[in-house]
Structure formats: structure tokens, C-alpha cells
Amino acid sequence: MTEVRRRSFEYPAGDTVAPEAEVANAEAASTQPPASGSGMSRRRFITVAGGAVIVIAAGAAYYYYSLGAGAGPGSSSTSTSKQLTGQALSALGPSFMISDAQNTQLSQDVSIALNANVTDLDSIRSIMISGGGQNTYDLVDYDSSGWLALKASSPPVTKNFAPGNIPRWTAGPIYNLFTSPETVIGTAVPPPLGPTGAYIATSLIYPQIWAASAGVSHPEDDYGQKGSLLFTTPIDWNYDSVLYNPKHVASLTHDNTTGISASSWGAMYDRANVGKSTILDVPTTATNHVAIYLVGNKMMNPPQVGPNDLSSAEMDTVVNFLIDQKKAGQFRVSWSDFGTLVNLYIQEEVWLGDAWQPVEYYVRHGGGPCYYLEPAEGYRCWLDGTAPTAGTSKESLVYQYINWELGPSNSSYKAKWLGYHTAIWQSQEIQSGMGPEFWDWVYNGKSTYQAEDATKDALFDPIAYTWATTSGTPSSSGNFKDCGSIDRRTARVGVWGRYPHNADYYFQAWGRFRTA
């Protein structure tokens, strides 16, 4: 692999490699808090200025990222920092759904001034269920790690709504992952794990999208009003996997002619990478891929319900496996902060881990080589959605906001900066908004029109690349988006995260891993 000079990368004074990340192997790393008097808050941002990637604040439970001059994702605790015009709307959500750049575009497109509390996923759940969020905010943006916990709340904290309130959802076409998930999800996942579509459809996709029948005892599992009343509108989703540095992980190979690195989640536990692996410190998410890895490799029986909804005994099996890995020194750190993880990859302090795809984009943007892996056991998926709160008096404005979220400006932004997808990607509006080259690269597994240096394939930066706005011919030497077309990825989904019924035990058992 050709050595590439990285953009300069700076830590704040007093920080070490992984500011405020939990150290999984104390002998492999040490971390220090920000220096006293440094004036840094607990929020971490990355900015790109003058070609440099610079960390300018300290870590948070989840990463709130910012790219200067409104060029890319950005958020603040009460977004936005810029003066917005339009009708006021109050929102609660995570940084990957709400940012300053998006809010500025929202104001310009539909004259909505979004005042958002951008916070971590656990806090969103707490605020909505027990913190009065249903009366404080007009809408909530959230993901599948917690939506069904909100659906189970009594009295309801959100409002169900008719599909006709969202014109773009009604017009479609809606990707068949949402209309007939049982027929397209996980069809290429081998037994005993797959096919996974039927279970994922009934355990997550349908319950998160569609409202429950009135009066059912477990609304989080019900979707009796399917087709007539929405619980949330799906906004974007992705296929989580292992992100690895090909410079150091020689056991994994990447096919430049397809964009595929075929392997296993087990790469994270390969002793050749001891002390250089990392794992997400969110039990309701991280355990999903560990469960399918163990089942797929005959180290665990198939779960009684599903890998996203483990029993206490099954959770113990997963956690005990991870404790063994931790004691062997496999993990450099466990991570819950996006910015910290980008740091670790660019500085080559970690070589591989269960990263979100935006980490890949930002590591490459900072000059670090990396690829996203296609795991034999299947991808670990999640789904974002939006709904009006129970107490809002601005329902029509909320629906306008949701409709905008599905539109071309937001969908193009998410695809370029984060690698995320929209449910109506097949619409002519989205195709036109993204342009033919970018749309085909993201969704259809086609190469870029421009030839790319094969020795720098792991550095291809979709943020910096100039995408054609008119039709052209994919180059035989062009870059392919990692993991291929969206249909290929959908057919290889092994598990889809949800808020499990046994969540209390998840957190209890995970505590053993943290303290091991």
C-alpha cells in the first residue's frame, strides 16, 4: 500500500490519544481528561480548515460534529448557531439527524426555523419517557435503538399520523425494504442465521413504522394499523460493519473492481490485531453483531427470539465472550464518541472496529486509509425516524419538516457526508437532486466516471470528489462505494437493532464487561 501523507491532526492541550474514551485495556493505553483551565467543554467537534482536520473540544457521550463555514455536518446543544428565518419548530434528536448545515438549508427551502436540542440517544429516550419531552418539543428524531421504548410508553409521548400528511411518502416510490421487508432483507444470509427478513420485518420494520391497534397490551410489538396510520416516518438508515485499516490488517483483502471486502465480524477478535480493535460501548447495539457472529460460527445457539432481543442467558453468553476478549487485551478502547473514534483511526491507534460509515468518510477526509467490510454473518442495521410529539400544536409544520427530510437536499447531504440512504431513493426527484454519477455510486454499485489511482483506493473521499451533474460513463478504473449496491447490502442484513424487551438486563450485564 502506498504511504500517503496525512493532513495535520491536532488534539487539544492536555489530551492524549483518546480523550475520555473508556480504556478497555489499561496496559495498552492511558487517557487523560482535558487539562485544567483549558476552557474546553465536554463536547467534541472536528473542523476542517486550511486542509487540516483539527479537534477543537473534548469528548461527549455521542459525537456532535461540525465542518466549518456550513460546508458539512454541524450541531450545537441548541442548534442552530446561525440566524434562521421562518416558522419556529422545536425538535429533540441526535447529531446524525440534526445539524446546523441541515437547519440552514431547511430554513432556506421551506422557511422553518428549527430550534433543536441535540443530544445522545439515551438522553432522548429519558427526556421523552420521563422528562416531559412530549410537551417541550414539537417533534422527535430518533433511531431504532429506542423508538419501540417510546412506543411502549403510556400515556403516549408521540402522535400517530396519516401517511397522506407526508406527500413525498405517499408519492414514493418507497424502497421495498420498507414495503415488503420479509422478501428482500437478509435473503443472502445463510442458515442458521438467515434468511432474516421475516423476523426483522415483524420485530422492527413494521412496528417502528406503523401504529399499533388501539388498546393492545404491548404496542411496541404491534402494527395493527399498517397501511393506514404511521407511528414514525423512516428518514434514513444504514448497514453497520467493521471498518479496517488495510495498511495494518493484512488478513483482509479488498476487491477494487467491486468495492467488496468479504470477511467476518470475527476480524475484530483476530489475535493478529490484539490491542488494536475497538467496540461500541452501547449494549443494545453492540451485542447485535456479537450475537450473530457467535451463532454463525457455532459458538452460541440461535436465540429463542432473535439476536436483537436476547434472553438473560443469551446476553450472558455474549458478554462473557467479550470479557474474554477484553482480558486478552484485544480492545484498544471501547468507544461511544464519534470524534474520538475518528481520532483513533487517523492516528492508527486502532486498526479495526464496529464503526458507523460516517467514520469511514471522515477518516478518509482526514487522510486515513480504510475500508468497510462485508461480513459473512450479515450487516448490523438501524433506522432513523421522525414523529410529532403528543403535546405539539404544530402538527402541520411537523409534517412539512418530515416531508423536507425526505427531499433531495437533505437526502443528498446525508448520502455525501454520512453515507446514509433515503426511503424514496428511486424517485426522480432524488435522482435529479443527487445527480446521475453520485446516485448510481451510492445506490446502484456503479463506479465513478473518473478513473482513480488504485494504490489510493482506500483513501477515496466522497466528500471531496467532484460529482458530475450530467450523465456519463462509469470508468473501468473508477472507485466503487464500499459493499456494493443497496440491494446487495439489503440482502446481507444479519440483524436489525431494536430496543429489547430485556433492556434492563442488557445494561446490567454490560456493566460486567465495562468493569472486567
QUIHU-V947264 format. One record per run of one state. SS is the DSSP state (H for helix, E for strand, L for the rest). FROM is the first residue (numbers start at 0). LEN is the number of residues. If there is no record, write none. Layout:
ss->SS from->FROM len->LEN
ss->SS from->FROM len->LEN
This chain:
ss->L from->0 len->8
ss->E from->8 len->2
ss->L from->10 len->11
ss->E from->21 len->1
ss->L from->22 len->23
ss->E from->45 len->4
ss->L from->49 len->2
ss->E from->51 len->4
ss->L from->55 len->12
ss->H from->67 len->3
ss->L from->70 len->7
ss->E from->77 len->2
ss->L from->79 len->7
ss->E from->86 len->7
ss->L from->93 len->6
ss->H from->99 len->11
ss->L from->110 len->1
ss->E from->111 len->7
ss->L from->118 len->2
ss->H from->120 len->10
ss->L from->130 len->2
ss->H from->132 len->4
ss->L from->136 len->2
ss->E from->138 len->5
ss->L from->143 len->3
ss->H from->146 len->5
ss->L from->151 len->6
ss->E from->157 len->1
ss->L from->158 len->2
ss->E from->160 len->1
ss->L from->161 len->1
ss->H from->162 len->3
ss->L from->165 len->1
ss->H from->166 len->5
ss->L from->171 len->4
ss->H from->175 len->4
ss->L from->179 len->1
ss->H from->180 len->4
ss->L from->184 len->12
ss->H from->196 len->13
ss->E from->209 len->1
ss->L from->210 len->8
ss->H from->218 len->3
ss->L from->221 len->8
ss->E from->229 len->1
ss->L from->230 len->2
ss->E from->232 len->8
ss->L from->240 len->2
ss->E from->242 len->2
ss->L from->244 len->10
ss->E from->254 len->1
ss->L from->255 len->4
ss->E from->259 len->1
ss->L from->260 len->1
ss->E from->261 len->2
ss->L from->263 len->1
ss->H from->264 len->5
ss->L from->269 len->1
ss->H from->270 len->3
ss->L from->273 len->3
ss->E from->276 len->4
ss->L from->280 len->2
ss->H from->282 len->14
ss->L from->296 len->9
ss->E from->305 len->1
ss->L from->306 len->2
ss->E from->308 len->1
ss->L from->309 len->2
ss->H from->311 len->16
ss->L from->327 len->3
ss->E from->330 len->5
ss->L from->335 len->2
ss->H from->337 len->9
ss->L from->346 len->5
ss->E from->351 len->2
ss->L from->353 len->3
ss->H from->356 len->9
ss->L from->365 len->5
ss->E from->370 len->2
ss->L from->372 len->1
ss->E from->373 len->2
ss->L from->375 len->3
ss->E from->378 len->11
ss->L from->389 len->5
ss->H from->394 len->11
ss->L from->405 len->2
ss->H from->407 len->10
ss->L from->417 len->3
ss->E from->420 len->2
ss->L from->422 len->5
ss->H from->427 len->7
ss->L from->434 len->1
ss->H from->435 len->8
ss->L from->443 len->10
ss->H from->453 len->6
ss->L from->459 len->26
ss->H from->485 len->5
ss->L from->490 len->2
ss->E from->492 len->4
ss->L from->496 len->6
ss->H from->502 len->13
ss->L from->515 len->1
